Amino acid sequence: MLLCLNESPFLMENKPLPYAEIRRQLIEGRQSCLSLVQQYLKQIDAFNAEYNVFLEVYREEALVQAKQIDEKLKSGHAGKLAGMVIGIKDLLTYENHGSQAGSQILNGFTSTFTGTAVQRLLDEDAIVIGRQNCDEFGMGSTNENSSFGPVLNFANKIHVAGGSSGGSAVAVQAGMCHLSIGTDTGGSIRMPAAFCGISGLKPTYGLVSRWGLIAYASSFDTIGPMGHFVEDLALAMSIMAGPDEQDSTVVSAPDLVKSSTRKLAYIKEIVEHPSLQPEIRDAFFMQVDSLKKAGYEVESVDFPYIDQMLPTYYVLTTAEASSNLSRFDGVKYGHRTENPHDLMDLYKKTRDEGFGEEVKRRIMLGTFVLSADYYDAYYTKAQKVRRLIQEYTNRILADFDFIISPTTSSTAYAIGEKTADPLQMYLGDLFTVQANVTGLPAISVPMGVDTNHLPMGFQFMGSSFSENALIEIAKLI
């Protein structure tokens, strides 16, 4: 029998509660926002320095907010998220607070505004307790590319937390906050969620405003929640989602009727991939059997573009990164080199000093594929393949409710295990990038632990704007 999340040996002593129960206790006076914040701060004090999770903790501010919200609760005017303590990834802006994207290029930068997704949570009385460590500009699968050092996995600190939202995942895993808001460009919510034994939702592209998200690859970036309970992810999504005049790519989600076909597909090339850890494969098919017993029909399907997914993803995202990150030049904000000889020297030295090795690598790759001699050979071709992947995936989802898979090919890597070979690191995204290439929603939920007590994840991917249906089926796992 698979070990369920709340029995996991690496969680804090007090088992986490869904927000609905926390809210009930607050209304009944059995709990207060102040005591909740104090409990999370106690966990942060105990473990943050060791596991490198929060880059900044808003201690006094959170305590003040908690007292104010306790008064709102007494008067009956509290928002929908009163008492929900959240952390935000260091790619999200929060007015008058630091935002560095895990990078030294933004050292000393303080945001002048709050991103839409974060502001909507604050408006419903969520309490932001701090900003969380991440791979620099979201570029990484292990959180080892952060200029502040790697986040360590609370299950076993010689292992990575996953990336790029590693700090966001471990903050929930270790009981340092109730919910984290991360970002997902190629699996950066779902991979750390799987590695850390929590749930993470990557929404449909365009469902949540990207205003206030420090961009990596604009046609791939999404903002989503991470937590222990999928119903809490749904609640956070209901608050964050919706049109925003600051982001023209955001659309109103249509009211979708829940599918009743009860048919699931898994991609044969994924479950037979040589990189898939045998324990994860076994656990996956145990869950498939459970879904069949619950009345679902599960079939394997072929997907002819497996070998093209990662190249397509990395050609397009590095191209977009090359364009997006050109704004960081030392002129207006962030790090600036000392004593440059001229303007070009200022640009070169500032970027060389401020960007980490992985960011430089991706900028150079992106600049190469956008160059005049190679634009059609790489960038244009990748856009065409992206369309083929989208069309074929949607064809599968026309016949099936969801595509299921393990979230990752292995459990969390040991620290340093993949850093020497970037190509091996990139292969870690193989099971998650399809949702980003296609813009479709996907959720990772816990699937027990392996023999080393490292968490495993199970992934559902659905049609556009099928988040509510994803939440419902995820509750079965």
N, C-alpha and C positions, 0 to 999 in steps of 0.2 A: 504493500500500500504506500502511495506517495505521501511524503511528509507535508502536511498542510502548513500554510504560512504562519498561522498563529501558534504553531507548535515549534517553530524554528528556533534553534538554540542561540542564534545570534541576535535576536531582538532584545530590546531593553526589558527589564524585569516585569514592568506593567504592560500588559498586552494593549495594543492600540485599539481605540474604539472608533466606529464610524462617526462621521460628523453629526448625523441625526441623533445619535445617543448623547453626544457631547452637548448638543443644543438642548435636548430634553433636560439634562442635568443643570444647565445654566438657567433655564426658565424656571425649574423647580427649586432653584437656590441651593442645590447640592454641590455646585461647582461655580467658580467665578473665572472670568477672563484673566484676572490678575494671577490667580493661582496656576492657571494653565500656562501662561507665559513664564512664570517662575519655574515650572516643571521643565519646560523646554530649555530655558536658560541653564538650568542645572545640568541637563544632558550635554549642552554645548560646552559648559565649563569642564565637564568630566572628560569629553572625548575630542573636542574640536582640534586642539593643538596636535594631538597624536594622529588624527586621521585627515587633517588638512582640508576640512569641509567648507567652512565659511571664511571668506576673505574679509568680511566686515560684519559685525553683529550690532544691530541697532537696539542695544539693551535699554537705555533710558527711554528712548522714544517708544519702544514697544510696551514698556510698563505704563507709560502715560496713556497711550492709546487704550490699553486694557482697562484702566480705571474709567476712562470716558465711556467705553462701550458697556461696562458693567452698569453705569448710570442709565444708559440707553435701554438696556434690558429691563431695568426696574420700571422705567416709564413706558415700556411697551413700544419703543420706537427704534429698536435695533434692526440692522440690515439682515439680509438673508444669510450672511456669512459671519455673523457676530460670534467671536470665539474661535474662528478658524485661524490658526497661526501658520503662516506660509513663509517660505524662502523663495528668492528669485535668483535665477541664473545670472551670472555676471555679463550676459549679453543683453539684458533688459534694462532700460533706463528708468530711473526713479528720481524725481526732482530733488535737487540739493543733496544728492547722494552720489558717491563714486560709481562709475561704470567703466570698467577697463577691458572687458572682453577677454579676460585672462592674459592680457598682453601688457608689455612695458611701453608700447607705443602710445598708450593712453594713460600713462602714469600721471596721476594728479588731476585727471579730468573729472569734473563734477557736472552731472547732467542738469540742464536747465528746464527739463520737462519730464513728465511721467508718461511712459508708453500706454497706449489705449488699454491693452489687456490687463496690465497691472492696475491702472486707474479704476477700471470697472470693478475689480475685486475690492479695492480700497473703498469704493463708494458703497459697497455692501458690508462694510465693517470688518473685512479681513485685516489681520495684523501682519505686516511684513517684519520679520524678525532679523533679516540680514540678507546679504548677497553671497552667492555660492560659487566656489571654484569651478572652472571648466577648462577644457582644451582651448587654446588660444584661437579666438574668432570661431569657435565651434569646429575646428579642424582636427579631428582625432577620434579614435574609437576606444581609448583607454584612460583619458584624462592625464596622460603623461606629457602632453604637449603644452600644458599650462606653464606660464612663466613663473608661477608661484609653487611649482612642484606638483607631484601627483596626489590625487585623492586616493586613500586606501580603503579597501573593501572591509566593511564592518564584520563580514562573515569570517574573514581571514586577512589580516593586514599585510601579508606578503603578496596579495593578489590585487589587481587593479579593480577599480569601481566601474569601469566602462566609460565611454565618452560619447559625445562631449559633455553631456549633462551629469558628470560623475558626482560632483558635489551635491547636486540636487537630489540624486538617488540616495546617497549615503545619509544625507540629512534626514530623510524619511525613514530609511532603514534603521538608523541609530536613535530614532525618537527625538531628533533635534527640532523638528517642526511637524505639523500635521500633513501638510501638502507642500509640494514644490512646483514651481512653474519653470519648465525647461523649454528647450527648443530642439527641433528635429529637422535636419537637413538631409541625412542619409541613414537615420536610425538612432540619432543622438538622444532621444527619449527612451526608445524601446530597448536598445542594447544595455545601457546602464540599469534600466528597470529589471531586465532579465538577470543580469549579473548580481544584482543586489536583492532579489527576491521580493520586489514590489510590482505594482502595476503602472503602466505608462501609456498614454493615449496620444498618438499623432493624428491630428484632425485633417479633414479634407483641406487641401490648399484653397485659401480664400475664405475659409469659415471664420478665422480669427485675424483681426487686424495685425499687421506687422509694424505699425507705427510705434516707434520706440524700441524696435529690435535692431541691434547693430548687425548689419547685413554681412552674410558670407556669400550665399548664392540666392539671389532674390526670387528666382522662379522655383526654388526648392524649399526655402526656409518656412517653417511653421512653428507656432507656439502652442504648447500643450501642457496638461497637468500630470503629475506623478504622485502616487499615494498608495496606501495599503488597500483601499476599498474602491472598487470600480464605480459605485454609486456616488462617491465623493468626486471622482473625475467627471462624472456626468454633471454634477451640480456646478463645479467650477466652469465647465465648458458652457453651460447654459448662461452663465454670467458674462464670460469673455467673448462669446460669439456674437456676430452681427455686424451690419454695415457700419462703416466709419468714413467720414468725409476726408480723413487724412490718408486713407489707403484705397486707391481706386480698384485694387484687385479683390477687395472683400465683397462678398455677395450674401444675400439673404438665403439661408438654407430652406429649401422647399420642404413642405410637410410630406414626408415619405410614409407610405403605408408599409408596415412591417411585412416582410416576406413570409409566405406560408409554405414555401416549397420544401423547406427543411433539408436542403441539399448542400453539402460541403465538398470542396475540392482541395486536394493537396497536389503540389507539383512534383511529379515523379523525379525529375532531375535534382530537386532540392533534397528530398529524403534519401536519395541514393548518392548524394555528393560525397566524395572521399574525405572531405574535411569534417563531416558530421561525426561528433563524438558518439560512440555506441550507446552510452547511457542516455544521452538526449534522444537518440532515435527510439530506444525502447520506451522511454517515458512518453514520448510523443504518441506512439501507437497505443499505449495504455489509455491515453486520453481520447484517442480516436475510438477505441472500443467503448469507452464511457459515453461518448457522444452518440454512438450507434445505439447503445442501450436506452439513451434518452429519446430515441426516435429519429435521429438524423441519418440520412443516407450519405455515406462518405465514399468518394471515388477519386482515383488518381487521374491526373491529366498531364499531357505533355506540354512543355513550353519551349519553343525552339530558339528563344533569345536569351537563355541563361548566360551564355558566354559573352553576350554583348552588353549585359546590364551594367556591370561595373565600369567597363571602358566608357560607355555612354555617360554614366553618372560623373566620372572623374573628368572627362573632357569638358562637359558643360559646367560643372560646378567650379572648376579651376578657372575657366574663362570668365565666369561671372565674378569670381573672387578677384581676379586681376583688375577688373573694372571697378568693383566696389571698394577695394582697399587702396586705390590710387588717391583717395581723399586724405589718407594719413601721411602727411608730408612734413610735419613739424612747423607749419606756418601759422595755423590758427589755434591749435589746441594740442594737448598731449606732449609727448617727449620731443625735445629739440636738441640736436647735437650742439656742442660748444665750439665756437670759433671756426665756422665753415669759411672756406675760401671764397665761395660765390654761391649763387642760388642752386646750381646743379649739385654742388658739393653738399649743401644743406640737405637736399632731397636724399641723396645717396647715403650719407652717413647717418642721418636720422632713421631711415628705414632699415639700414643694416644693423644699427644698435637696438632699435625698438622691436623689430619683428623676430620671432623665433625661427628655427631652422625649417620646421614643417610649413609654416606660413610662407616663408621665402620660396620653398620648393613648389608650393601650389601656385603662387603668383607667377613664377617663372614658367611653369607648365601652361598656365592659362594664357600668358602673354604669347607663348609659342603657338598655341593652337589658334589664336586670334590674328597672328601675323599674316600679311598679305599672301605669302607663298603657301601657307598651310591652312588658311581659313576654310576653303572648300573641302580639302582632304580630311579635316578633323571636325571642326565646329559644325559646318553645314551637314556633314554626314551624320554626326551624332544627333543633331536635331531630327533628321529623318528617321533614325533608328529609335529615337525616343517616341516618335509618333507610332511606329510599328509596335513597340512594347505596350503603349497605351491601348492601342486598338485590340491587340491580342488579349490583354488582360481583361478589358471590358467585354470581350467576346465570351471569356470564361464566366465572368460574373453575370452575364445575361442568362446563363443556364444554372448557375449555382448562387446560393446566398452569400457565401464567404469563401475565401481562399485561406487555408490554414497551413501552418508550418511551425517548426521550432523558431524561436526568435533569433537565436545565435547558433553557430555550428559547434561551439564548445562553451564550457563554463569559463569563469573569469581567468584570464591569463595571469601568470606570475609577473610581478613587477620586472620590467626590462626584457621580458620574453620576446616581444615583437618589435621593439624599438629599433633594433639593428637593421631590419629589413622592411622598408616602407611598403613594399608590395604585399608582404604577408599581413601587415596591418590592414591594408586596404581590403584584402580578401575577407576580413572579419565582417564587413558590411554586406556580404552577398545576400543574406536572407532578408535584410531590411530595406535595401535601396529601391526595390520595386515600387513600394508605396510612394516614395518621393519622386521617382521618375514619372510615375503616372498621376501623382497628385491625389491619390486615394487615401482614405483614413485607415489606420491600423492600430491595434492595441496589443500590448504584451501583458500577460498575466503570469503569476508564478506557477511553476510546474514541478514543485518539489525540489529536492537537492540530490546531488550525486554522492558517490561514496566518500568524497572528501568534504561533504557538507557544504558544497558550493551550489548556489541556486541555479535553476534552469528556468527558461521562459517559453511560453506557448503564445503564438501570434495568430490573430485573426485580421484579415484585410477584407474590406467591403467596398461596395460601390460608393460613389460620391455622396456625401451627406447622409451616410448610413450609421452615424455615430450612435444614435439611440439603440439601433438593432445590435451594434457591436457590443455595447454595454450589457444588453440583456443576455446575449449568448456567452459573454465573458464570465458572467456570474456562475455559469455551470462548471467552470474549470477551478 
